[in-house]
Amino acid sequence: GKQFLIVGIKNKATYSVVWVPIRAQCHYVNKKWLSGILTNWPTIEIRLHKFRGLRTEQKTGGLNRLLKRDATMLKKQLSRLQTYLGRIKYMKRLLDIVIIVDQQEEYTAF
């Protein structure tokens, strides 16, 4: 019942960081580490909620009803959020365990 996150943002670790969490059905970060995922959970939770809302709007066609300029801005924002939060979009609470791949080079990140 614990939630855990696997982090590996180096090119060498990207493939294994994608393959293992999908099999284990857990969260992972393999693009860019957003600062505050662990320390500023309320802000990340708001961003996740906004991301899920934008994805719902896109799937239902709500973005097509907006002005072209507004729809383009929201699509850019959705694309950016997908890059940063796409792998953790189903997180509901703060994580219990964080696994860092290639920690020797990333010791300053934490």
Protein Blocks (a to p, Z undefined) as FASTA:
>chain_A
ZZcddddfbfklmmmmmmmmmmnopaddfkbccehklmmmmlmmmmmmmmmmmmmmmmno
pmmmpcfklmmmmmmmmmmmmmmmmmmmmpcbdcfbdcdehkllmmmmZZ
